[in-house]
Structures are given as C-alpha cells and as structure tokens.
Amino acid sequence: MRVAVLRCGRLPSFVTWEIADVESLFDDDRRLIDALRDRGVDAEPVAWSADGVDWDAYDVAVLRSTWDYVDRTELFLEVMTTIDRSGCTLLNPLDAVHWNVDKRYLDDLADWGVPIVPVVRGLPAEAAALVAEVESTGWTELVLKPSVGVGGAGVVRTDAAGLPRLLASLPRAAEVMVQPFAPSVLDEGELSFVSIGGSQSHVLRKRPAPGDFRAHGIYGGSVERSVASPGDVAEVEAMLSRLPFDLHYARVDVVRLDGRLAVLELELVEPMLYLDRATGAAERLAEATIARSSRS
C-alpha cells in the first residue's frame, strides 16, 4: 500500500514574514506518515502541484497541508480531479473538496439546518448594496473575510461605520463576506471539534493573542486540548450528520453565539488537526486511512 500525504509546494502568498522553522508547520503530516509507516504502509509527502506525479502509483492521497491552494484554486481543483480519475483514492473525496474550497458552503449548511454565524456576501464593486444589507441586520461589530481563504488571511475586524472605507480598499471583483463579531471568541475562545473516520477524536480550544481577535497560531493565538460537554459534542455530531459526504476527517470550528454553538468554518481540505494535542490521534487517522483504502 502506498499513500501520498499531500502538502503545499510553497507557503501561501499571504505569508510574508520570516518563519524560523518552516518544517515545523508540517508536524501533522510527519505524525501521520510515521503512524502509517509503523503499520507497514509506504507513505511519503507529495506536493499537490508537483509536475509529473503518477497518481496511479498510489493507493490513497490524503489531503493535508495544501495551504497554497488559495493562490491557485482552479489548478488545485484540476489536480484533485486528476487524482480522483486515477486509481488513487482521494481523501477527503472530490465532491467535498469542490464544495468546501469556497465559503459559500456556509449557505448550504444553513439550508441543511446547521447553525452558522450569519453571513452577508457581496463585491466591493457593489459596496453601497453590501453596506445597506449589513445595516439592515443591525450588526454593529463586524468581521470581513474573503470568500476563498485559509489561515485568517485577509480577515479584518471593523464596525458598521468603518465598513465602507474598508470595502473601498479591496479589489473590486473579489467576493467578500461580512459576519457579526462573536464576543465569545475573546473569553471562551473558538472550539474546534476534530472528527476522524466518522467519529469524534478530540476537541481544541483556540484563543486569540491579547489585542487580537484571530484564533490562529500565526497571529499569536494559543491552541490547547479541551474537554467539551456532552451537549456540545452532541450538537456538533448532529451538524456533521447533515452533510451529504463520506468524510475521512473534518474540523468543525464553532463559537458560541447567542448562547448556542454556531459554525464559523467547516474545514475539509487542509485543516491543521493538531495531532500532537491528542494521544492516539495520528494513529486513528492512519487506521482510518488504511480502512478507506481497503473499502476502495
């Protein structure tokens, strides 16, 4: 059995600062590869954008740290389609990947009865209409983000008064989404529920650095293992049960909004799973990968 653990060929373009140990970013990948090799599987990292890869030479390709897809989304989807049409099993599956790369998936979640942090979409070129729609919601504290993005890139906190000025500074044709700011991010933090092989694996609590609002490590945020209440676990499991995909893994990022959990993001393509935070998590992912290969 051969497994390609897919990673980026280069860091995404929004990373413009010095990173002392770039390879440390790929700790999840290494842990999965080691766990697979311990089980007699020939596993190796493969850049999704590498030229001349014979995908038929692999049994499984597991999407992991493919963060630079945001810079070449169309090419990324073409390569994923090529893998899917080969003899190699793509995990997560292609239909889930296509659906998840654009944050319009939040609209579908809402249609399927999954609680989300509400969203208003629009183009900076149509700023007046977008601002008017946001004003009609009554939201005062806002978060603006690109419709396609990873790692908090391009995410900005503002207020209703500052939204027109902010939109005027953005590319006119790049769709953005505006959401209400959830104050619970600053105290309770953002909760990430990691599912592997269809079962809950572990829960993470992510908090922003003092003075920031983005719960990402690259902006100084902290990540720690957490224990969720049975009620919260049941809520997230109910959310995942509504998805029409056969998922290998998922990370559900939620915040508490008006007293209930709401999806901030659902990560199916390249989420950090923080395998180092949960004993046995890498092994669970490896076992699930082997099981999926056997099913295929």
C-alpha positions in Angstrom: 0.0 0.0 0.0 1.3 3.5 -1.0 0.0 6.7 0.5 0.7 10.2 -0.7 0.3 12.8 2.1 -0.5 15.9 0.1 1.1 19.2 1.1 1.8 22.6 -0.4 4.8 23.1 -2.7 5.3 26.6 -1.3 3.8 28.6 1.5 0.7 30.6 0.5 1.4 34.2 -0.7 -0.1 35.8 2.4 2.8 34.5 4.5 5.2 37.4 4.0 7.0 37.2 7.3 10.1 35.2 8.4 9.4 31.7 9.8 12.4 30.3 11.6 11.4 26.6 11.2 9.1 26.2 8.3 9.1 22.4 8.5 7.6 22.6 12.0 4.4 23.7 10.3 4.1 20.2 8.8 4.1 18.3 12.1 0.7 16.8 11.4 2.0 15.4 8.2 5.0 13.8 9.8 3.0 12.2 12.5 0.6 10.7 10.0 3.4 9.4 7.8 5.2 7.9 10.9 1.9 6.2 12.0 1.3 4.8 8.6 4.9 3.5 8.3 4.6 1.9 11.7 1.7 -0.1 10.1 3.7 -1.2 7.2 2.4 1.4 4.8 4.7 3.1 2.3 3.8 6.8 3.0 5.5 9.9 1.8 4.8 13.7 1.5 3.9 14.8 -2.0 3.4 18.4 -3.2 0.0 18.6 -4.8 1.4 20.9 -7.5 4.4 18.8 -8.4 4.9 18.0 -12.0 4.8 14.5 -13.4 3.4 12.7 -10.5 2.0 9.3 -11.4 -1.1 9.2 -9.2 -1.8 5.6 -10.3 1.3 4.6 -8.4 -0.5 5.5 -5.1 -3.5 3.8 -3.4 -4.5 6.8 -1.4 -3.8 10.5 -1.4 -4.7 12.2 1.9 -5.2 16.0 1.7 -3.3 17.6 4.4 -1.2 20.8 4.3 -2.2 22.1 0.9 -2.5 25.7 2.1 -1.3 27.3 -1.1 -4.4 26.2 -3.0 -5.8 29.7 -2.3 -3.3 31.1 -4.7 -4.2 28.6 -7.5 -7.6 27.3 -6.7 -8.5 26.4 -10.3 -5.3 24.5 -10.8 -5.8 22.8 -7.4 -9.2 21.5 -8.3 -7.9 20.3 -11.7 -5.2 18.3 -9.9 -7.7 16.9 -7.4 -10.0 15.8 -10.3 -7.0 14.1 -12.0 -6.3 12.2 -8.8 -10.0 11.2 -8.5 -10.0 9.9 -12.0 -6.9 7.8 -11.4 -6.6 4.6 -9.5 -5.8 6.6 -6.4 -8.5 7.3 -3.7 -8.6 11.0 -2.7 -9.4 11.8 0.9 -11.4 13.8 1.5 -13.5 12.9 -1.5 -13.6 15.2 -4.5 -17.2 16.3 -4.1 -16.5 17.5 -0.6 -13.3 19.3 -1.7 -15.1 21.2 -4.5 -17.9 22.2 -2.1 -15.5 23.3 0.7 -13.0 25.5 -1.0 -15.4 28.4 -1.3 -17.0 29.7 1.9 -20.4 29.7 0.1 -20.7 26.3 1.7 -22.0 28.2 4.7 -25.2 28.9 2.8 -25.7 25.2 2.2 -25.1 24.5 5.9 -27.8 26.9 6.8 -30.1 25.3 4.3 -29.4 21.9 5.8 -30.4 23.2 9.3 -26.8 23.6 10.6 -26.5 26.7 12.9 -23.9 29.1 11.4 -22.6 32.5 12.2 -24.8 34.5 9.8 -23.2 36.0 6.7 -23.8 38.7 4.1 -21.9 38.4 0.8 -21.1 40.9 -1.9 -18.5 42.6 -4.0 -16.5 45.7 -3.1 -17.6 46.9 -6.6 -21.2 46.9 -5.2 -20.2 48.4 -1.9 -23.4 50.5 -1.4 -25.7 47.5 -1.7 -23.5 45.4 0.6 -23.3 48.1 3.2 -27.1 48.6 3.1 -27.7 44.9 3.5 -25.3 44.8 6.5 -27.0 47.8 8.0 -30.4 46.1 7.8 -29.1 43.3 10.1 -28.4 45.7 12.9 -24.9 44.2 13.4 -22.5 46.8 14.9 -19.3 44.8 15.3 -18.2 43.0 12.2 -15.7 40.6 10.7 -14.9 40.8 7.0 -13.2 38.0 5.2 -12.5 36.7 1.6 -14.8 34.0 0.3 -11.8 31.9 -0.5 -9.0 31.9 2.0 -7.1 30.0 4.7 -5.3 30.8 7.9 -7.2 34.0 8.7 -5.6 35.7 5.6 -7.5 38.9 4.7 -9.7 38.7 7.8 -10.4 42.1 9.3 -12.5 43.3 12.3 -14.3 46.5 11.8 -17.5 48.3 12.8 -20.5 49.3 10.7 -19.2 52.8 10.3 -15.8 51.6 9.0 -17.2 49.1 6.5 -17.5 51.4 3.5 -13.9 52.6 3.9 -12.6 49.1 4.2 -14.5 47.9 1.1 -13.1 50.8 -0.9 -9.6 49.5 -0.2 -10.2 46.0 -1.6 -10.1 44.6 -5.1 -13.4 45.4 -6.7 -14.2 41.9 -8.1 -13.1 39.8 -5.1 -16.1 38.5 -3.3 -16.1 39.1 0.4 -18.3 38.0 3.3 -19.4 40.0 6.4 -20.4 38.4 9.6 -21.2 39.7 13.1 -18.3 39.6 15.5 -18.8 36.9 18.2 -17.6 38.3 21.6 -17.3 34.8 23.0 -14.1 34.4 20.9 -12.3 36.7 23.4 -13.2 34.7 26.5 -14.4 31.2 25.8 -12.5 31.1 22.6 -13.1 29.2 19.4 -13.8 25.5 19.7 -12.5 23.1 17.1 -14.1 19.6 17.0 -11.9 17.1 15.1 -13.6 14.1 13.6 -11.6 11.2 12.2 -13.1 8.2 10.3 -16.6 9.3 11.2 -16.0 9.6 15.0 -15.1 12.4 17.3 -11.4 12.4 18.0 -10.6 15.4 20.1 -11.5 19.0 20.8 -9.4 22.1 20.8 -9.8 25.5 22.3 -8.2 28.3 20.4 -7.9 31.8 21.8 -6.5 35.0 20.2 -3.5 36.8 21.4 -4.2 39.8 23.6 -5.3 42.7 21.4 -6.2 40.5 18.5 -9.3 38.5 17.5 -7.9 35.8 15.2 -7.5 32.5 16.9 -4.6 31.4 14.7 -1.2 30.5 15.9 0.5 32.5 13.2 -1.0 35.6 14.7 0.0 34.7 18.3 -3.1 32.8 19.2 -3.0 29.8 21.5 -4.3 26.2 21.0 -4.9 23.8 23.8 -6.7 20.4 24.2 -10.1 20.9 25.7 -12.9 18.7 27.0 -16.3 19.6 25.6 -19.6 19.0 27.4 -21.7 16.0 26.2 -24.3 18.5 25.0 -21.7 20.4 22.8 -20.4 17.1 21.4 -23.9 16.0 20.5 -24.6 19.3 18.8 -21.5 19.0 16.6 -22.2 15.4 15.8 -25.7 16.4 14.7 -24.2 19.1 12.5 -21.9 16.6 10.8 -24.7 14.1 10.3 -26.4 16.6 8.0 -23.6 16.6 5.5 -24.1 14.6 2.3 -20.4 13.5 2.1 -18.5 10.4 3.2 -15.8 12.2 5.1 -12.4 10.9 6.1 -11.8 13.8 8.5 -13.4 17.1 9.4 -12.6 20.0 11.7 -15.7 22.0 12.8 -14.8 25.4 14.1 -17.6 26.8 16.3 -18.2 29.8 18.5 -21.0 30.4 21.0 -23.4 33.0 19.6 -26.5 34.0 21.5 -26.0 31.0 23.8 -25.7 28.2 21.2 -22.9 26.8 19.1 -22.6 28.2 15.5 -20.3 27.1 12.8 -17.6 29.7 12.0 -15.9 27.4 9.5 -16.0 23.8 8.5 -12.6 22.6 7.3 -12.4 19.6 5.0 -9.4 20.4 2.8 -6.3 21.4 4.6 -7.0 21.9 8.3 -4.4 21.6 11.0 -5.7 18.7 13.1 -3.2 19.3 15.9 -2.5 15.6 16.1 0.2 16.3 18.8 -2.5 17.6 21.2 -4.4 14.2 21.4 -2.8 10.9 22.3 -3.5 8.4 19.6 -4.9 10.9 17.1 -2.3 10.3 14.4 -2.8 6.6 14.8 -6.5 6.9 14.5 -6.0 8.9 11.2 -3.6 6.3 9.9 -6.0 3.4 10.8 -8.9 5.3 9.1 -6.7 5.8 6.0 -5.9 2.1 5.8 -9.6 1.2 6.3 -10.7 3.6 3.5 -8.1 2.1 1.1 -9.5 -1.4 1.9 -13.0 -0.2 1.2 -11.9 1.3 -2.1 
